[in-house]
């Protein structure tokens, strides 16, 4: 087809071909290019940016001990029920967990924009109202161990530390 165009035989071009030919031969093409480049640079300069944006996504870690249990037992008897309980809290986006021999951790992630203080209170209240669903031989259920919850993501200090007594 390129040979036909050189010999003077013009083949029918589709819409894309005609548009490309128009822009290739138009003296306005470089001007349009510079206008688009200018708008892009202006948009880049005008867009507000922060080096350290203040986005609130509360993460709360719940640590638990289960003496004498394997990782599978910790997961099945302690972590999974706790994950179900924590996922019922309003504003929770996702619940993560990890289990090891004799211990486990559940991380509760709230939706963007949730306040950290009320989120901690929601977790504490949900845990306190569901202590009867904790396995009987974990320290939290017998009242002989300590529950440990902390805000994750930048604040390494425990939010609450306490012992449950009967």
C-alpha positions, 0 to 999 in steps of 0.5 A: 500500500505504501508503494501505491501512495508513492506512485500517485494511487491514493488508497482509501484511508479510514478515520484514524489514517485521515486524522493522522495525516491531518495532524502530520501535515498541520502547522498547528500540531506543535502548538497543540503539543506545547499547549498540552505540555503547559497544561500538564506542568500547570496541573502538576504545580497547582496540585496540593501535596504534603510530605507527610499527609495526616491520614487516620487509619487506626490499627489495633493489635490484640496479643493473646497467650495460649500456654501449651497450644500448638499454632494450629490450636491457637488459630482454631480455638482462640484467633478465629473466634476473636477475628469473628468477634472483631469483624462485627465492630462498626467501622472495621475494614479488615481483621488480620491474624497470625498465630504461633506456638502458645501465642497469637496476634489479631490486628483490627484495621478500621476504615480511613477517617475513623478516630483512634480513640473511639476505635480503641474503646469499641475494641475494648467494649467488644472484648469485654462483652465477649469474654465468655467466648474466650477458650477457658484455659487461656490466661484471659479467661482464667484471670491469671494473665494479662491482655495486651492491646496497642495501637499499631502504626507509629504508636508503640505504647500500649493503649491498655494493659490489664488483668481479668479477675473473677 
